[in-house]
Amino acid sequence: MAKHMAKDLRLAVEAAAETHAPSPMLAVLEPLYRKLAEAGLGEADFTAVVKALGCASP
């Protein structure tokens, strides 16, 4: 579920910042999942990411 991924990614961002670990993928993924959760798609699975990125098949 997107809301759980958003939470986990937020925690990973915090941990990376505390340890000064480079985390380029977190910088991309955390805002994406946060926006999905804020948009009411917190219960959606990974297909919400595909749709949000416009990668879904017609």
C-alpha angles and dihedrals in degrees: 000000000000094000091058092047090049090054094045092047091049089054091048091051090052092048092048091050092050092051096037089236116161110246112172095159092052089055088060102037103042096061091044095054092041090054091048091052091046090050091059096261095112092119093050122106128228092294088076088067092051091050093045090053092048093242097124119120115250 
